[in-house]
Amino acid sequence: MSLSISYAKKSYFASMKERYTKGLPKKNKEEKIPNPFLKPEIAHHYEIAYGKNFGDSVRLDSALFYSNVKNSIAQVSIGDKKLQNKNHDDARYAGLELSLSYMTDSLDIGANYTYMSAKYKNKPDKIYDIPKHKGFLWTDVKILPSLSLYLSWELSSYRYSSLGLNGYVKTAGFGVGNAKFIYTPIKSLVLEAGVMNVFDKNYAYDDGYYEEGCVFFSNVTYKF
């Protein structure tokens, strides 16, 4: 059994892109205004984590976390068809993580789940690009001593995506499956071949920017 409590303070300084990028004004399009005076985000992170083994094969891990982000940076409207990155408000992030795995000599199975609540402290605006629920399932089946099949499934609930001056849109949740064979003829050589997005799912993390469909791939890794 393991139990840990942690705290971290981190600072994020706005990038050159966030400070100085200016979009060219176009008809019926918003104009992006630079803001070189962005303050850094200051984040305080708190976490309590617990883990326990059940026998030789089963492992459970869990964590509760909370983050307080001061001077959170967001793109907001500042006038007629004008957008600017500003220190919008303090933000609060809270959630939990759960992970369960089962491992033997010939079979590994695992699953993890994350719940996230993200809100501004004083404003009703949405925080973009963060799903409330995320999950990941995987299994690694050893077919032969040097050959295994790895399957995974990524799950995500809806998230909010910015539409600039037009507000925001709620993007659809999705589930994406992947599969690959892993062949290790010798200890230093690994050959992989598989498929990403097996069922050719049409999905996007950001509205209008869709991810790749079904993709076949192969990798060769040699360790000296």
Contacts in CASP RR format, 6 or more apart in sequence:
PFRMAT RR
TARGET T0000
AUTHOR 0000-0000-0000
METHOD contacts of the structure
MODEL  1
MSLSISYAKKSYFASMKERYTKGLPKKNKEEKIPNPFLKPEIAHHYEIAY
GKNFGDSVRLDSALFYSNVKNSIAQVSIGDKKLQNKNHDDARYAGLELSL
SYMTDSLDIGANYTYMSAKYKNKPDKIYDIPKHKGFLWTDVKILPSLSLY
LSWELSSYRYSSLGLNGYVKTAGFGVGNAKFIYTPIKSLVLEAGVMNVFD
KNYAYDDGYYEEGCVFFSNVTYKF
1 50 0 8 1.000
1 51 0 8 1.000
1 52 0 8 1.000
1 53 0 8 1.000
2 49 0 8 1.000
2 50 0 8 1.000
2 51 0 8 1.000
2 52 0 8 1.000
3 48 0 8 1.000
3 49 0 8 1.000
3 50 0 8 1.000
3 51 0 8 1.000
4 47 0 8 1.000
4 48 0 8 1.000
4 49 0 8 1.000
5 47 0 8 1.000
5 48 0 8 1.000
5 49 0 8 1.000
6 45 0 8 1.000
6 46 0 8 1.000
6 47 0 8 1.000
6 49 0 8 1.000
7 44 0 8 1.000
7 45 0 8 1.000
7 46 0 8 1.000
7 47 0 8 1.000
8 44 0 8 1.000
8 45 0 8 1.000
9 42 0 8 1.000
9 43 0 8 1.000
9 44 0 8 1.000
9 45 0 8 1.000
10 42 0 8 1.000
10 43 0 8 1.000
10 45 0 8 1.000
11 40 0 8 1.000
11 41 0 8 1.000
11 42 0 8 1.000
11 43 0 8 1.000
12 40 0 8 1.000
12 41 0 8 1.000
12 43 0 8 1.000
12 73 0 8 1.000
13 40 0 8 1.000
14 38 0 8 1.000
14 40 0 8 1.000
14 73 0 8 1.000
14 85 0 8 1.000
18 35 0 8 1.000
18 38 0 8 1.000
18 73 0 8 1.000
18 85 0 8 1.000
19 34 0 8 1.000
19 35 0 8 1.000
19 36 0 8 1.000
19 38 0 8 1.000
19 85 0 8 1.000
20 34 0 8 1.000
20 36 0 8 1.000
21 32 0 8 1.000
21 34 0 8 1.000
22 31 0 8 1.000
22 32 0 8 1.000
22 33 0 8 1.000
22 34 0 8 1.000
23 31 0 8 1.000
23 32 0 8 1.000
24 31 0 8 1.000
25 31 0 8 1.000
25 81 0 8 1.000
29 81 0 8 1.000
30 81 0 8 1.000
30 82 0 8 1.000
30 83 0 8 1.000
30 164 0 8 1.000
30 165 0 8 1.000
31 81 0 8 1.000
31 82 0 8 1.000
31 83 0 8 1.000
32 82 0 8 1.000
32 83 0 8 1.000
32 84 0 8 1.000
33 78 0 8 1.000
33 82 0 8 1.000
33 83 0 8 1.000
33 84 0 8 1.000
34 84 0 8 1.000
35 84 0 8 1.000
35 85 0 8 1.000
35 86 0 8 1.000
38 73 0 8 1.000
38 85 0 8 1.000
38 86 0 8 1.000
38 87 0 8 1.000
39 71 0 8 1.000
39 87 0 8 1.000
40 71 0 8 1.000
41 69 0 8 1.000
41 70 0 8 1.000
41 71 0 8 1.000
41 72 0 8 1.000
41 73 0 8 1.000
41 87 0 8 1.000
42 69 0 8 1.000
42 70 0 8 1.000
42 71 0 8 1.000
43 67 0 8 1.000
43 68 0 8 1.000
43 69 0 8 1.000
43 70 0 8 1.000
44 67 0 8 1.000
44 68 0 8 1.000
44 69 0 8 1.000
45 65 0 8 1.000
45 66 0 8 1.000
45 67 0 8 1.000
46 65 0 8 1.000
46 66 0 8 1.000
46 67 0 8 1.000
47 63 0 8 1.000
47 64 0 8 1.000
47 65 0 8 1.000
47 66 0 8 1.000
48 63 0 8 1.000
48 64 0 8 1.000
48 65 0 8 1.000
49 61 0 8 1.000
49 62 0 8 1.000
49 63 0 8 1.000
50 61 0 8 1.000
50 62 0 8 1.000
50 63 0 8 1.000
51 59 0 8 1.000
51 60 0 8 1.000
51 61 0 8 1.000
51 62 0 8 1.000
52 59 0 8 1.000
52 60 0 8 1.000
53 59 0 8 1.000
53 60 0 8 1.000
54 60 0 8 1.000
57 102 0 8 1.000
57 103 0 8 1.000
57 104 0 8 1.000
58 100 0 8 1.000
58 101 0 8 1.000
58 102 0 8 1.000
59 99 0 8 1.000
59 100 0 8 1.000
59 101 0 8 1.000
59 103 0 8 1.000
60 98 0 8 1.000
60 99 0 8 1.000
60 100 0 8 1.000
61 97 0 8 1.000
61 98 0 8 1.000
61 99 0 8 1.000
61 100 0 8 1.000
62 96 0 8 1.000
62 97 0 8 1.000
62 98 0 8 1.000
62 99 0 8 1.000
63 96 0 8 1.000
63 97 0 8 1.000
64 95 0 8 1.000
64 96 0 8 1.000
65 93 0 8 1.000
65 94 0 8 1.000
65 95 0 8 1.000
65 96 0 8 1.000
65 97 0 8 1.000
66 92 0 8 1.000
66 93 0 8 1.000
66 94 0 8 1.000
66 95 0 8 1.000
67 91 0 8 1.000
67 92 0 8 1.000
67 93 0 8 1.000
67 94 0 8 1.000
68 90 0 8 1.000
68 91 0 8 1.000
68 92 0 8 1.000
69 90 0 8 1.000
69 91 0 8 1.000
69 92 0 8 1.000
69 93 0 8 1.000
70 90 0 8 1.000
71 87 0 8 1.000
71 90 0 8 1.000
72 87 0 8 1.000
72 88 0 8 1.000
72 89 0 8 1.000
72 90 0 8 1.000
72 91 0 8 1.000
72 120 0 8 1.000
73 85 0 8 1.000
73 86 0 8 1.000
73 87 0 8 1.000
73 88 0 8 1.000
74 85 0 8 1.000
74 86 0 8 1.000
74 88 0 8 1.000
74 89 0 8 1.000
74 125 0 8 1.000
74 127 0 8 1.000
74 128 0 8 1.000
75 83 0 8 1.000
75 84 0 8 1.000
75 85 0 8 1.000
75 86 0 8 1.000
75 162 0 8 1.000
75 164 0 8 1.000
76 83 0 8 1.000
76 84 0 8 1.000
76 85 0 8 1.000
76 86 0 8 1.000
76 88 0 8 1.000
76 125 0 8 1.000
77 83 0 8 1.000
77 164 0 8 1.000
77 165 0 8 1.000
78 84 0 8 1.000
78 86 0 8 1.000
81 165 0 8 1.000
83 164 0 8 1.000
83 165 0 8 1.000
88 120 0 8 1.000
88 123 0 8 1.000
88 125 0 8 1.000
89 120 0 8 1.000
89 121 0 8 1.000
89 122 0 8 1.000
89 123 0 8 1.000
89 125 0 8 1.000
90 120 0 8 1.000
90 121 0 8 1.000
90 122 0 8 1.000
91 118 0 8 1.000
91 119 0 8 1.000
91 120 0 8 1.000
91 121 0 8 1.000
91 127 0 8 1.000
92 117 0 8 1.000
92 118 0 8 1.000
92 119 0 8 1.000
92 120 0 8 1.000
92 121 0 8 1.000
93 116 0 8 1.000
93 117 0 8 1.000
93 118 0 8 1.000
93 130 0 8 1.000
94 116 0 8 1.000
94 117 0 8 1.000
95 114 0 8 1.000
95 115 0 8 1.000
95 116 0 8 1.000
95 117 0 8 1.000
96 114 0 8 1.000
96 115 0 8 1.000
97 112 0 8 1.000
97 113 0 8 1.000
97 114 0 8 1.000
97 115 0 8 1.000
98 112 0 8 1.000
98 113 0 8 1.000
98 114 0 8 1.000
99 110 0 8 1.000
99 111 0 8 1.000
99 112 0 8 1.000
99 113 0 8 1.000
100 110 0 8 1.000
100 111 0 8 1.000
100 112 0 8 1.000
101 108 0 8 1.000
101 109 0 8 1.000
101 110 0 8 1.000
101 111 0 8 1.000
102 108 0 8 1.000
102 109 0 8 1.000
102 110 0 8 1.000
103 109 0 8 1.000
105 142 0 8 1.000
106 141 0 8 1.000
106 142 0 8 1.000
107 139 0 8 1.000
107 140 0 8 1.000
107 141 0 8 1.000
107 142 0 8 1.000
108 138 0 8 1.000
108 139 0 8 1.000
108 140 0 8 1.000
109 138 0 8 1.000
109 139 0 8 1.000
109 140 0 8 1.000
110 137 0 8 1.000
110 138 0 8 1.000
110 139 0 8 1.000
111 135 0 8 1.000
111 136 0 8 1.000
111 137 0 8 1.000
111 138 0 8 1.000
112 135 0 8 1.000
112 136 0 8 1.000
113 133 0 8 1.000
113 134 0 8 1.000
113 135 0 8 1.000
114 133 0 8 1.000
114 134 0 8 1.000
114 135 0 8 1.000
115 132 0 8 1.000
115 133 0 8 1.000
116 130 0 8 1.000
116 131 0 8 1.000
116 132 0 8 1.000
116 133 0 8 1.000
116 134 0 8 1.000
117 132 0 8 1.000
118 127 0 8 1.000
118 130 0 8 1.000
119 127 0 8 1.000
120 127 0 8 1.000
126 160 0 8 1.000
126 168 0 8 1.000
127 160 0 8 1.000
128 159 0 8 1.000
128 160 0 8 1.000
128 161 0 8 1.000
128 162 0 8 1.000
128 168 0 8 1.000
129 159 0 8 1.000
129 160 0 8 1.000
129 161 0 8 1.000
129 205 0 8 1.000
129 206 0 8 1.000
130 159 0 8 1.000
130 160 0 8 1.000
131 156 0 8 1.000
131 157 0 8 1.000
131 158 0 8 1.000
131 159 0 8 1.000
131 173 0 8 1.000
132 157 0 8 1.000
132 158 0 8 1.000
132 159 0 8 1.000
133 155 0 8 1.000
133 156 0 8 1.000
133 157 0 8 1.000
134 155 0 8 1.000
134 156 0 8 1.000
134 157 0 8 1.000
135 154 0 8 1.000
135 155 0 8 1.000
135 156 0 8 1.000
136 152 0 8 1.000
136 153 0 8 1.000
136 154 0 8 1.000
136 155 0 8 1.000
137 152 0 8 1.000
137 153 0 8 1.000
137 155 0 8 1.000
138 150 0 8 1.000
138 151 0 8 1.000
138 152 0 8 1.000
138 153 0 8 1.000
139 150 0 8 1.000
139 151 0 8 1.000
139 152 0 8 1.000
140 148 0 8 1.000
140 149 0 8 1.000
140 150 0 8 1.000
141 148 0 8 1.000
141 149 0 8 1.000
141 150 0 8 1.000
141 151 0 8 1.000
142 148 0 8 1.000
143 149 0 8 1.000
146 183 0 8 1.000
146 184 0 8 1.000
146 185 0 8 1.000
147 181 0 8 1.000
147 182 0 8 1.000
147 183 0 8 1.000
147 184 0 8 1.000
148 181 0 8 1.000
148 182 0 8 1.000
149 179 0 8 1.000
149 180 0 8 1.000
149 181 0 8 1.000
149 182 0 8 1.000
150 179 0 8 1.000
150 180 0 8 1.000
150 181 0 8 1.000
150 182 0 8 1.000
151 177 0 8 1.000
151 178 0 8 1.000
151 179 0 8 1.000
152 177 0 8 1.000
152 178 0 8 1.000
152 179 0 8 1.000
153 175 0 8 1.000
153 176 0 8 1.000
153 177 0 8 1.000
153 178 0 8 1.000
154 175 0 8 1.000
154 176 0 8 1.000
154 177 0 8 1.000
154 178 0 8 1.000
155 174 0 8 1.000
155 175 0 8 1.000
156 173 0 8 1.000
156 174 0 8 1.000
156 175 0 8 1.000
157 173 0 8 1.000
158 170 0 8 1.000
158 171 0 8 1.000
158 172 0 8 1.000
158 173 0 8 1.000
159 170 0 8 1.000
159 171 0 8 1.000
159 173 0 8 1.000
159 205 0 8 1.000
160 168 0 8 1.000
160 169 0 8 1.000
160 170 0 8 1.000
160 171 0 8 1.000
161 168 0 8 1.000
161 169 0 8 1.000
161 170 0 8 1.000
161 171 0 8 1.000
161 206 0 8 1.000
161 207 0 8 1.000
162 168 0 8 1.000
163 169 0 8 1.000
163 207 0 8 1.000
169 207 0 8 1.000
171 204 0 8 1.000
171 205 0 8 1.000
171 206 0 8 1.000
171 207 0 8 1.000
172 203 0 8 1.000
173 203 0 8 1.000
174 201 0 8 1.000
174 203 0 8 1.000
175 201 0 8 1.000
175 203 0 8 1.000
176 197 0 8 1.000
176 199 0 8 1.000
176 201 0 8 1.000
176 203 0 8 1.000
176 211 0 8 1.000
177 197 0 8 1.000
177 198 0 8 1.000
177 199 0 8 1.000
177 201 0 8 1.000
178 194 0 8 1.000
178 195 0 8 1.000
178 196 0 8 1.000
178 197 0 8 1.000
178 198 0 8 1.000
179 194 0 8 1.000
179 195 0 8 1.000
179 198 0 8 1.000
180 192 0 8 1.000
180 193 0 8 1.000
180 194 0 8 1.000
180 195 0 8 1.000
180 217 0 8 1.000
181 192 0 8 1.000
181 193 0 8 1.000
181 194 0 8 1.000
182 190 0 8 1.000
182 191 0 8 1.000
182 192 0 8 1.000
183 190 0 8 1.000
183 191 0 8 1.000
183 192 0 8 1.000
184 190 0 8 1.000
184 191 0 8 1.000
185 191 0 8 1.000
188 222 0 8 1.000
188 223 0 8 1.000
188 224 0 8 1.000
189 220 0 8 1.000
189 221 0 8 1.000
189 222 0 8 1.000
189 223 0 8 1.000
190 219 0 8 1.000
190 220 0 8 1.000
190 221 0 8 1.000
190 222 0 8 1.000
190 223 0 8 1.000
191 218 0 8 1.000
191 219 0 8 1.000
191 220 0 8 1.000
191 221 0 8 1.000
192 217 0 8 1.000
192 218 0 8 1.000
192 219 0 8 1.000
192 220 0 8 1.000
192 221 0 8 1.000
193 216 0 8 1.000
193 217 0 8 1.000
193 218 0 8 1.000
193 219 0 8 1.000
194 216 0 8 1.000
194 217 0 8 1.000
194 218 0 8 1.000
195 214 0 8 1.000
195 215 0 8 1.000
195 216 0 8 1.000
195 217 0 8 1.000
196 212 0 8 1.000
196 213 0 8 1.000
196 214 0 8 1.000
196 215 0 8 1.000
196 217 0 8 1.000
197 211 0 8 1.000
197 212 0 8 1.000
197 213 0 8 1.000
197 214 0 8 1.000
197 215 0 8 1.000
198 214 0 8 1.000
199 214 0 8 1.000
200 213 0 8 1.000
200 214 0 8 1.000
201 213 0 8 1.000
202 210 0 8 1.000
202 213 0 8 1.000
203 210 0 8 1.000
203 211 0 8 1.000
204 210 0 8 1.000
204 211 0 8 1.000
205 211 0 8 1.000
END
